[in-house]
């Protein structure tokens, strides 16, 4: 029902734009885009100002003087270089684990019928309404018993061990629309379950894989609570989101340095989305269409 309403709303917006002259539609879209990206532009501008100008300049974007020392201070003094390496390591491994695990789960639910499969799918959907904070206590307790606290490996297992129901449902919807003749042809060629999945089905689901990878990348990159708990006594293992605390002192906050660190932390996400945006849109539209 939600997907149908979204498609109907998109068609209505498309009809409205088609009736307008092209230059009016372009001006409207440019205005919306500027409002959308203004917070990022302001953060980029603030990262090149000193603390006084940052607050006295208001919403003005062009700095009176470019203060590049903010980036040097964020990279060296706040150890953001180390935090960035930790974040890249944790995020990449988490994305790989989550993508493979969710693809396998979605494939089995979409292509195989077993007793209780609908009930299992219903339970998965129901977990979407469970707040994330409710699972933090058992996750930390199990990690402590396994001696995984204060380690990147424990953080990776904790971040990749979530349900990720949305990713499973995306794969589920995509695999359902693939003809079964492809699997039957692979079985005739002597391929088993593993080979059929990794050689035939998973490559066909590349748009969904890109979508899940982008969503998981963003969620893991921005994760704060679990990395905070797992690095509480090991500051050298912090990620960029937790590392922002380095700019908050007891009596003052280095806002310009924090803005520079924010720009550093957001650039990899923007670059990834630029390269994968076509697959991202195809994956969402393909899953909704099914």
Secondary structure, 3 states (H helix, E strand, C coil): CHHHHHHHHHHHHHHHHHHCCHHHHHHHHHHHHHHHHHHHHHHHHHCCCCHHHHHHCCCCCCCCCCCCHHHHHHHHHCCHHHHHHHHHHHHHHHHHHHHHHHHHHHHHHHHCCCCCHHHHHHHHHHHHHCCHHHHHHHHHHHHHHCCCCCCHHHHHHHHHCCCCHHHHHHHHHHHHCCCCHHHHHHHHCCCCHHHHHHHHHHHHCHHHHHHHHHHHHHHHHCCCHHHHHHCCCCHHHCCHHHHHHHHECCCCECHHHHHHHHHHHHHHHHHHHHHHHHHHHHHHHHHHHC
